[in-house]
Amino acid sequence: MDPDVTLAELTARLARAGAALAVHTLAGGLAGLPPAREQIGDATYAAKLERFELEVDWQRDATYIARLTRLERAWTVFRGKRMVIKEAIAAPGSQADVRPGTVDSSSGHLVVQAGSGRIELMSLQMEGRATLGATEWLRGARIIP
């Protein structure tokens, strides 16, 4: 699986695969299938993620944060407003003397220092606004380098 796949993309892929499997199974008929086996061990439960669990902790490493953003609900606060990070990737390089959470837009890209590594934000959504690409968002954000 591609390490940058988002929740929406994975859902679409699994839906297509499940539909193909259902057609294959029904076309072959249900006769001759092996009997169902009971689950071994206890059932597992995945607890619902709470909003606070999706808040980006910039002290974490860049890979962890990039994975969290693939849920398309990870968020942080910028200038007192909630910002949902829709897409981000771990960016090359790191600056040891820069505090985690520091924004760098000097290259024309929206890059944030993490505890270990850096994150390039690709698309985001400010509270009450539409989703924007990071480059488009930067034009109106007036980030001072």
C-alpha positions as a printed Julia matrix, in Angstrom:
145×3 Matrix{Float64}:
   0.0     0.0    0.0
   1.22    3.49  -0.84
   2.37    5.2    2.39
   0.67    8.45   1.34
  -2.82    7.02   0.71
  -5.59    8.97   2.45
  -8.62    7.6    4.26
 -10.9     8.6    1.36
  -8.66    6.93  -1.23
  -8.36    3.74   0.84
 -12.13    3.62   1.34
 -12.68    3.9   -2.43
 -10.1     1.18  -3.16
 -11.62   -1.19  -0.61
 -15.13   -0.53  -1.94
 -14.03   -1.46  -5.46
 -12.22   -4.58  -4.24
 -15.21   -5.61  -2.12
 -17.62   -5.13  -5.0
 -15.44   -7.25  -7.29
 -15.2    -9.97  -4.64
 -18.98   -9.97  -4.12
 -19.61  -10.32  -7.86
 -17.05  -13.15  -8.1
 -18.53  -14.98  -5.12
 -22.13  -14.64  -6.25
 -21.27  -15.56  -9.85
 -19.65  -18.79  -8.67
 -22.6   -19.58  -6.48
 -22.48  -20.23  -2.8
 -22.4   -24.02  -3.25
 -19.11  -25.68  -2.59
 -17.78  -22.96  -0.32
 -15.97  -24.17   2.76
 -17.91  -23.79   6.0
 -17.4   -20.58   7.94
 -14.87  -20.79  10.75
 -15.38  -19.25  14.13
 -13.07  -16.44  15.14
 -10.15  -17.5   17.29
  -9.62  -15.33  20.35
 -11.56  -12.36  21.58
 -13.26   -9.88  19.32
 -11.44   -6.6   19.0
 -12.96   -3.19  19.34
 -11.61   -0.03  17.75
 -12.64    2.93  19.85
 -13.9     6.04  18.09
 -11.21    8.66  17.73
 -12.02   11.74  19.77
 -11.33   15.23  18.45
  -8.52   15.87  20.95
  -6.69   12.75  19.68
  -6.52   14.28  16.2
  -4.85   17.51  17.33
  -1.36   17.7   15.84
   1.39   17.62  18.46
   4.3    19.3   16.69
   6.7    17.72  19.22
   6.09   14.34  17.51
   8.22   13.15  14.6
   7.35   14.16  11.03
   6.43   10.63   9.91
   3.87   10.25  12.71
   2.28   13.62  11.9
   2.14   12.84   8.16
   0.35    9.57   8.95
  -2.1    11.33  11.26
  -3.0    13.81   8.51
  -3.98   10.97   6.18
  -7.19   10.69   8.21
  -8.04   14.13   6.74
  -9.26   15.28  10.16
  -5.98   16.15  11.9
  -6.03   19.73  13.12
  -4.02   22.49  14.71
  -4.66   26.1   15.67
  -3.42   29.01  13.57
  -4.04   32.58  14.74
  -6.73   31.42  17.13
  -8.7    29.44  14.53
  -8.87   25.73  13.94
  -7.06   24.51  10.82
  -7.77   21.01   9.5
  -4.8    19.55   7.65
  -6.21   17.59   4.72
  -2.92   16.49   3.17
   0.71   16.66   4.29
   3.98   14.86   3.67
   7.16   14.44   5.66
   9.58   16.95   4.13
  13.31   16.39   3.77
  15.7    18.12   6.13
  15.4    19.32   9.68
  16.62   22.3   11.62
  17.72   21.41  15.13
  17.72   25.04  16.29
  14.1    25.66  15.23
  11.27   25.17  17.71
   8.61   22.56  16.77
   5.53   24.21  15.29
   7.53   26.97  13.59
   6.2    27.77  10.1
   8.6    28.32   7.19
   7.22   29.59   3.89
  10.43   31.09   2.5
  10.64   28.44  -0.26
   7.08   29.09  -1.42
   5.97   25.88   0.31
   4.2    25.68   3.66
   6.6    23.73   5.89
   6.28   23.24   9.65
   9.08   22.08  11.93
   8.2    18.93  13.87
   9.99   17.49  16.9
  12.05   15.42  14.49
  11.92   16.37  10.82
   9.64   18.74   8.96
   6.13   18.51   7.51
   5.05   20.1    4.24
   1.35   20.94   4.31
  -0.24   20.34   0.91
  -3.9    21.24   1.53
  -5.79   22.58   4.51
  -9.1    24.0    5.63
  -9.45   26.92   7.99
 -12.42   26.96  10.32
 -15.54   27.99   8.38
 -13.7    28.09   5.04
 -13.28   25.87   1.97
 -10.34   23.52   1.52
  -7.36   25.19  -0.16
  -4.04   24.07  -1.52
  -1.17   25.28   0.67
   0.23   27.54  -2.06
  -3.15   29.19  -2.53
  -3.6    29.55   1.23
  -0.15   31.13   1.59
  -1.11   33.94  -0.8
  -3.75   35.18   1.62
  -2.24   34.19   4.96
   0.49   36.85   5.07
   3.08   34.71   6.82
   6.1    36.8    7.77
   9.34   34.78   7.38
